[in-house]
């Protein structure tokens, strides 16, 4: 495998997956807050499970800085990759919440 593909597979794709997953999850949570309907919690759970099923193979499906920190402390993700994940998650969260107000 070429060196470029290795970097792409180990860093770029997982970071993009974390960004997209966090953006979509935060958008779903902000669009249907818990006080809106009786089924909003179920909707949010299905959204999270769907995102993990679709994007989890790339990054593990953390979509949350606290989960990334815990997995990093357990040795599952290198620290530099975890920092990239957390930055992507924070940016994804900001964009996901901002999309609700567009």
PyMOL commands that place a pseudoatom at each C-alpha (Angstrom):
pseudoatom trace, name=CA, resn=UNK, resi=1, chain=A, elem=C, hetatm=0, pos=[0.000, 0.000, 0.000]
pseudoatom trace, name=CA, resn=UNK, resi=2, chain=A, elem=C, hetatm=0, pos=[1.298, 3.436, -0.884]
pseudoatom trace, name=CA, resn=UNK, resi=3, chain=A, elem=C, hetatm=0, pos=[2.144, 5.893, 1.887]
pseudoatom trace, name=CA, resn=UNK, resi=4, chain=A, elem=C, hetatm=0, pos=[-0.512, 8.374, 0.720]
pseudoatom trace, name=CA, resn=UNK, resi=5, chain=A, elem=C, hetatm=0, pos=[-3.274, 5.766, 1.033]
pseudoatom trace, name=CA, resn=UNK, resi=6, chain=A, elem=C, hetatm=0, pos=[-2.095, 4.834, 4.508]
pseudoatom trace, name=CA, resn=UNK, resi=7, chain=A, elem=C, hetatm=0, pos=[-2.405, 8.420, 5.732]
pseudoatom trace, name=CA, resn=UNK, resi=8, chain=A, elem=C, hetatm=0, pos=[-5.752, 8.735, 3.971]
pseudoatom trace, name=CA, resn=UNK, resi=9, chain=A, elem=C, hetatm=0, pos=[-7.094, 5.574, 5.600]
pseudoatom trace, name=CA, resn=UNK, resi=10, chain=A, elem=C, hetatm=0, pos=[-5.690, 6.235, 9.080]
pseudoatom trace, name=CA, resn=UNK, resi=11, chain=A, elem=C, hetatm=0, pos=[-6.345, 9.964, 9.502]
pseudoatom trace, name=CA, resn=UNK, resi=12, chain=A, elem=C, hetatm=0, pos=[-8.288, 11.770, 6.768]
pseudoatom trace, name=CA, resn=UNK, resi=13, chain=A, elem=C, hetatm=0, pos=[-11.236, 9.398, 6.301]
pseudoatom trace, name=CA, resn=UNK, resi=14, chain=A, elem=C, hetatm=0, pos=[-11.835, 8.893, 10.030]
pseudoatom trace, name=CA, resn=UNK, resi=15, chain=A, elem=C, hetatm=0, pos=[-11.684, 12.644, 10.721]
pseudoatom trace, name=CA, resn=UNK, resi=16, chain=A, elem=C, hetatm=0, pos=[-14.118, 13.371, 7.882]
pseudoatom trace, name=CA, resn=UNK, resi=17, chain=A, elem=C, hetatm=0, pos=[-16.414, 10.606, 9.175]
pseudoatom trace, name=CA, resn=UNK, resi=18, chain=A, elem=C, hetatm=0, pos=[-16.353, 12.124, 12.678]
pseudoatom trace, name=CA, resn=UNK, resi=19, chain=A, elem=C, hetatm=0, pos=[-17.126, 15.560, 11.243]
pseudoatom trace, name=CA, resn=UNK, resi=20, chain=A, elem=C, hetatm=0, pos=[-20.060, 14.347, 9.122]
pseudoatom trace, name=CA, resn=UNK, resi=21, chain=A, elem=C, hetatm=0, pos=[-21.461, 12.103, 11.845]
pseudoatom trace, name=CA, resn=UNK, resi=22, chain=A, elem=C, hetatm=0, pos=[-21.292, 14.781, 14.522]
pseudoatom trace, name=CA, resn=UNK, resi=23, chain=A, elem=C, hetatm=0, pos=[-22.831, 17.370, 12.202]
pseudoatom trace, name=CA, resn=UNK, resi=24, chain=A, elem=C, hetatm=0, pos=[-25.777, 15.127, 11.335]
pseudoatom trace, name=CA, resn=UNK, resi=25, chain=A, elem=C, hetatm=0, pos=[-26.318, 13.992, 14.920]
pseudoatom trace, name=CA, resn=UNK, resi=26, chain=A, elem=C, hetatm=0, pos=[-26.254, 17.498, 16.398]
pseudoatom trace, name=CA, resn=UNK, resi=27, chain=A, elem=C, hetatm=0, pos=[-28.555, 18.697, 13.613]
pseudoatom trace, name=CA, resn=UNK, resi=28, chain=A, elem=C, hetatm=0, pos=[-31.030, 15.921, 14.496]
pseudoatom trace, name=CA, resn=UNK, resi=29, chain=A, elem=C, hetatm=0, pos=[-30.868, 16.640, 18.227]
pseudoatom trace, name=CA, resn=UNK, resi=30, chain=A, elem=C, hetatm=0, pos=[-31.323, 20.404, 17.726]
pseudoatom trace, name=CA, resn=UNK, resi=31, chain=A, elem=C, hetatm=0, pos=[-34.097, 19.969, 15.162]
pseudoatom trace, name=CA, resn=UNK, resi=32, chain=A, elem=C, hetatm=0, pos=[-36.190, 17.706, 17.387]
pseudoatom trace, name=CA, resn=UNK, resi=33, chain=A, elem=C, hetatm=0, pos=[-35.544, 18.707, 21.010]
pseudoatom trace, name=CA, resn=UNK, resi=34, chain=A, elem=C, hetatm=0, pos=[-36.815, 16.421, 23.782]
pseudoatom trace, name=CA, resn=UNK, resi=35, chain=A, elem=C, hetatm=0, pos=[-39.655, 18.768, 24.752]
pseudoatom trace, name=CA, resn=UNK, resi=36, chain=A, elem=C, hetatm=0, pos=[-41.095, 18.823, 21.208]
pseudoatom trace, name=CA, resn=UNK, resi=37, chain=A, elem=C, hetatm=0, pos=[-42.532, 15.314, 20.911]
pseudoatom trace, name=CA, resn=UNK, resi=38, chain=A, elem=C, hetatm=0, pos=[-42.859, 12.169, 22.938]
pseudoatom trace, name=CA, resn=UNK, resi=39, chain=A, elem=C, hetatm=0, pos=[-40.810, 10.228, 20.402]
pseudoatom trace, name=CA, resn=UNK, resi=40, chain=A, elem=C, hetatm=0, pos=[-37.875, 12.620, 20.018]
pseudoatom trace, name=CA, resn=UNK, resi=41, chain=A, elem=C, hetatm=0, pos=[-35.626, 10.492, 22.257]
pseudoatom trace, name=CA, resn=UNK, resi=42, chain=A, elem=C, hetatm=0, pos=[-36.370, 7.456, 20.120]
pseudoatom trace, name=CA, resn=UNK, resi=43, chain=A, elem=C, hetatm=0, pos=[-35.659, 9.465, 16.970]
pseudoatom trace, name=CA, resn=UNK, resi=44, chain=A, elem=C, hetatm=0, pos=[-32.326, 10.643, 18.377]
pseudoatom trace, name=CA, resn=UNK, resi=45, chain=A, elem=C, hetatm=0, pos=[-31.402, 7.088, 19.366]
pseudoatom trace, name=CA, resn=UNK, resi=46, chain=A, elem=C, hetatm=0, pos=[-32.190, 5.772, 15.898]
pseudoatom trace, name=CA, resn=UNK, resi=47, chain=A, elem=C, hetatm=0, pos=[-30.214, 8.626, 14.343]
pseudoatom trace, name=CA, resn=UNK, resi=48, chain=A, elem=C, hetatm=0, pos=[-27.173, 7.822, 16.498]
pseudoatom trace, name=CA, resn=UNK, resi=49, chain=A, elem=C, hetatm=0, pos=[-27.349, 4.088, 15.794]
pseudoatom trace, name=CA, resn=UNK, resi=50, chain=A, elem=C, hetatm=0, pos=[-27.757, 4.747, 12.064]
pseudoatom trace, name=CA, resn=UNK, resi=51, chain=A, elem=C, hetatm=0, pos=[-24.755, 7.059, 11.989]
pseudoatom trace, name=CA, resn=UNK, resi=52, chain=A, elem=C, hetatm=0, pos=[-22.622, 4.556, 13.887]
pseudoatom trace, name=CA, resn=UNK, resi=53, chain=A, elem=C, hetatm=0, pos=[-23.699, 1.772, 11.520]
pseudoatom trace, name=CA, resn=UNK, resi=54, chain=A, elem=C, hetatm=0, pos=[-22.905, 3.880, 8.470]
pseudoatom trace, name=CA, resn=UNK, resi=55, chain=A, elem=C, hetatm=0, pos=[-19.752, 5.712, 9.534]
pseudoatom trace, name=CA, resn=UNK, resi=56, chain=A, elem=C, hetatm=0, pos=[-18.433, 3.612, 12.404]
pseudoatom trace, name=CA, resn=UNK, resi=57, chain=A, elem=C, hetatm=0, pos=[-16.290, 1.459, 10.137]
pseudoatom trace, name=CA, resn=UNK, resi=58, chain=A, elem=C, hetatm=0, pos=[-14.156, 4.488, 9.307]
pseudoatom trace, name=CA, resn=UNK, resi=59, chain=A, elem=C, hetatm=0, pos=[-13.582, 6.020, 12.736]
pseudoatom trace, name=CA, resn=UNK, resi=60, chain=A, elem=C, hetatm=0, pos=[-15.299, 3.894, 15.351]
pseudoatom trace, name=CA, resn=UNK, resi=61, chain=A, elem=C, hetatm=0, pos=[-18.304, 6.205, 15.478]
pseudoatom trace, name=CA, resn=UNK, resi=62, chain=A, elem=C, hetatm=0, pos=[-17.380, 8.306, 18.496]
pseudoatom trace, name=CA, resn=UNK, resi=63, chain=A, elem=C, hetatm=0, pos=[-19.190, 11.533, 17.465]
pseudoatom trace, name=CA, resn=UNK, resi=64, chain=A, elem=C, hetatm=0, pos=[-18.536, 12.945, 20.936]
pseudoatom trace, name=CA, resn=UNK, resi=65, chain=A, elem=C, hetatm=0, pos=[-15.308, 14.383, 22.423]
pseudoatom trace, name=CA, resn=UNK, resi=66, chain=A, elem=C, hetatm=0, pos=[-15.924, 12.611, 25.750]
pseudoatom trace, name=CA, resn=UNK, resi=67, chain=A, elem=C, hetatm=0, pos=[-16.081, 9.226, 24.038]
pseudoatom trace, name=CA, resn=UNK, resi=68, chain=A, elem=C, hetatm=0, pos=[-12.963, 10.025, 22.026]
pseudoatom trace, name=CA, resn=UNK, resi=69, chain=A, elem=C, hetatm=0, pos=[-11.118, 11.011, 25.212]
pseudoatom trace, name=CA, resn=UNK, resi=70, chain=A, elem=C, hetatm=0, pos=[-12.153, 7.786, 26.954]
pseudoatom trace, name=CA, resn=UNK, resi=71, chain=A, elem=C, hetatm=0, pos=[-11.117, 5.609, 24.008]
pseudoatom trace, name=CA, resn=UNK, resi=72, chain=A, elem=C, hetatm=0, pos=[-7.803, 7.472, 23.808]
pseudoatom trace, name=CA, resn=UNK, resi=73, chain=A, elem=C, hetatm=0, pos=[-7.104, 6.960, 27.515]
pseudoatom trace, name=CA, resn=UNK, resi=74, chain=A, elem=C, hetatm=0, pos=[-7.759, 3.233, 27.043]
pseudoatom trace, name=CA, resn=UNK, resi=75, chain=A, elem=C, hetatm=0, pos=[-5.234, 3.148, 24.190]
pseudoatom trace, name=CA, resn=UNK, resi=76, chain=A, elem=C, hetatm=0, pos=[-7.704, 2.690, 21.333]
pseudoatom trace, name=CA, resn=UNK, resi=77, chain=A, elem=C, hetatm=0, pos=[-6.789, 5.851, 19.415]
pseudoatom trace, name=CA, resn=UNK, resi=78, chain=A, elem=C, hetatm=0, pos=[-3.420, 7.644, 19.185]
pseudoatom trace, name=CA, resn=UNK, resi=79, chain=A, elem=C, hetatm=0, pos=[-3.371, 11.049, 20.864]
pseudoatom trace, name=CA, resn=UNK, resi=80, chain=A, elem=C, hetatm=0, pos=[-2.709, 13.060, 17.681]
pseudoatom trace, name=CA, resn=UNK, resi=81, chain=A, elem=C, hetatm=0, pos=[-5.575, 11.333, 15.880]
pseudoatom trace, name=CA, resn=UNK, resi=82, chain=A, elem=C, hetatm=0, pos=[-7.810, 11.946, 18.911]
pseudoatom trace, name=CA, resn=UNK, resi=83, chain=A, elem=C, hetatm=0, pos=[-7.017, 15.657, 18.784]
pseudoatom trace, name=CA, resn=UNK, resi=84, chain=A, elem=C, hetatm=0, pos=[-8.019, 15.705, 15.112]
pseudoatom trace, name=CA, resn=UNK, resi=85, chain=A, elem=C, hetatm=0, pos=[-11.232, 13.809, 15.972]
pseudoatom trace, name=CA, resn=UNK, resi=86, chain=A, elem=C, hetatm=0, pos=[-12.113, 16.276, 18.733]
pseudoatom trace, name=CA, resn=UNK, resi=87, chain=A, elem=C, hetatm=0, pos=[-11.488, 19.304, 16.503]
pseudoatom trace, name=CA, resn=UNK, resi=88, chain=A, elem=C, hetatm=0, pos=[-13.650, 17.749, 13.773]
pseudoatom trace, name=CA, resn=UNK, resi=89, chain=A, elem=C, hetatm=0, pos=[-16.382, 16.958, 16.320]
pseudoatom trace, name=CA, resn=UNK, resi=90, chain=A, elem=C, hetatm=0, pos=[-16.384, 20.502, 17.684]
pseudoatom trace, name=CA, resn=UNK, resi=91, chain=A, elem=C, hetatm=0, pos=[-16.580, 21.988, 14.193]
pseudoatom trace, name=CA, resn=UNK, resi=92, chain=A, elem=C, hetatm=0, pos=[-19.270, 19.474, 13.217]
pseudoatom trace, name=CA, resn=UNK, resi=93, chain=A, elem=C, hetatm=0, pos=[-21.282, 20.357, 16.313]
pseudoatom trace, name=CA, resn=UNK, resi=94, chain=A, elem=C, hetatm=0, pos=[-21.117, 24.055, 15.522]
pseudoatom trace, name=CA, resn=UNK, resi=95, chain=A, elem=C, hetatm=0, pos=[-22.174, 23.529, 11.930]
pseudoatom trace, name=CA, resn=UNK, resi=96, chain=A, elem=C, hetatm=0, pos=[-24.925, 21.055, 12.858]
pseudoatom trace, name=CA, resn=UNK, resi=97, chain=A, elem=C, hetatm=0, pos=[-26.434, 23.473, 15.358]
pseudoatom trace, name=CA, resn=UNK, resi=98, chain=A, elem=C, hetatm=0, pos=[-26.082, 26.366, 12.942]
pseudoatom trace, name=CA, resn=UNK, resi=99, chain=A, elem=C, hetatm=0, pos=[-27.956, 24.486, 10.195]
pseudoatom trace, name=CA, resn=UNK, resi=100, chain=A, elem=C, hetatm=0, pos=[-31.068, 24.440, 12.364]
pseudoatom trace, name=CA, resn=UNK, resi=101, chain=A, elem=C, hetatm=0, pos=[-31.254, 28.232, 12.248]
pseudoatom trace, name=CA, resn=UNK, resi=102, chain=A, elem=C, hetatm=0, pos=[-30.667, 28.600, 8.495]
for i in range(1, 102): cmd.bond("trace and resi %d" % i, "trace and resi %d" % (i + 1))
show_as sticks, trace
zoom trace
